[in-house]
Structures are given as structure tokens and as C-alpha cells.
Amino acid sequence: MSTILDNQNILSTICSFCGTGCGIEITVENGQPVRVAGDKKSPVSHGETCVKGSQGWGYIQSKERLTYPLVRRNNRLERSSWSEALKIITSAVHRVKSQYGSDGFGCFSSSRSTNELNFLAQKFMRQVIGSNNVDSCNRT
């Protein structure tokens, strides 16, 4: 649901910082979020939000946010192509799995991800890697 007010869009959505499912309204100007507030129509949070929900969106516009892969060469992180980074990851996964088995892996997913991405992370760990070593900080 979106409302347009004098060149502002107010987008209603669900906060992804934890598993509670609070309703939030994001005010967007010129394609960028400028304010987040609780959605009064939300049956979960009734217009309330925690500090993460109301203030934690700044990372979206961070100049320090990575938009490309980095690989370690000669003890330094250097920019690489996606195909090179994926080849390095694939090789490392095979090496660790052959040396330590499936329990040589652990996965800690993110509360900044959607529930669907967190579900995918645990499915990947359990069905592809073969490990139950999965956790996340998105508990309420």
C-alpha cells in the first residue's frame, strides 16, 4: 500500500529487524527513505516501533555499503568479479567439507534479511551442506 503526499511516498510494510512483524511506514523522498515510523493500523505493533525499527534504516544509504565482492590476495582485500568470488567460495566449501565434514560449517543469518531469506539459509545449511549448525539474531 502506498500513499503519495506532495512528492512523498509513504510505504506500509513489515519491519525485518526481528521476527515480531511490526508494521512500519517508510517515508520516501526522491527514491530514498527519510523517515520510518510505526504503522498505527498494524495489529501487531499498534503504531509502536523499537529503536532498531525506527532508526536502523540508515545502512541503506551508507557510502561504506559493499556493492561488489572482495577477495583476499596477499593479505589484502581487493575487488573481484562475481564469478571469481564464487569460484573461491566453491573451492573453500569443498575443501572444508572434505577435511571436517558437514559439521565443519555454521551459519548465522541476519535479522536484516527477510523471513524468506532466513528460511533459505537454514534450508541451504541443512539440505545442501548437511549441518544443523544454524542460528539467527532475529528472535524476538
Secondary structure as the mmCIF struct_conf table of DSSP 4:
data_model
#
loop_
_struct_conf.conf_type_id
_struct_conf.id
_struct_conf.beg_label_comp_id
_struct_conf.beg_label_asym_id
_struct_conf.beg_label_seq_id
_struct_conf.end_label_comp_id
_struct_conf.end_label_asym_id
_struct_conf.end_label_seq_id
STRN STRN1 SER A 2 LEU A 5
TURN_TY1_P TURN_TY1_P1 ASP A 6 ASN A 7
STRN STRN2 GLN A 8 ILE A 14
BEND BEND1 PHE A 17 THR A 20
STRN STRN3 GLY A 23 GLU A 29
TURN_TY1_P TURN_TY1_P2 ASN A 30 GLY A 31
STRN STRN4 GLN A 32 GLY A 38
TURN_TY1_P TURN_TY1_P3 LYS A 40 LYS A 41
TURN_TY1_P TURN_TY1_P4 PRO A 43 GLY A 47
HELX_RH_AL_P HELX_RH_AL_P1 VAL A 51 GLN A 55
HELX_RH_3T_P HELX_RH_3T_P1 GLY A 56 GLN A 61
TURN_TY1_P TURN_TY1_P5 LYS A 63 GLU A 64
BEND BEND2 TYR A 68 TYR A 68
STRN STRN5 LEU A 70 ARG A 73
TURN_TY1_P TURN_TY1_P6 ASN A 74 ASN A 75
STRN STRN6 ARG A 76 ARG A 79
HELX_RH_AL_P HELX_RH_AL_P2 TRP A 82 TYR A 100
HELX_RH_3T_P HELX_RH_3T_P2 SER A 102 GLY A 104
STRN STRN7 CYS A 107 SER A 109
TURN_TY1_P TURN_TY1_P7 SER A 111 ARG A 112
BEND BEND3 SER A 113 SER A 113
HELX_RH_AL_P HELX_RH_AL_P3 ASN A 115 LYS A 123
HELX_RH_PI_P HELX_RH_PI_P1 PHE A 124 ILE A 129
STRN STRN8 VAL A 134 SER A 136
BEND BEND4 CYS A 137 CYS A 137
#
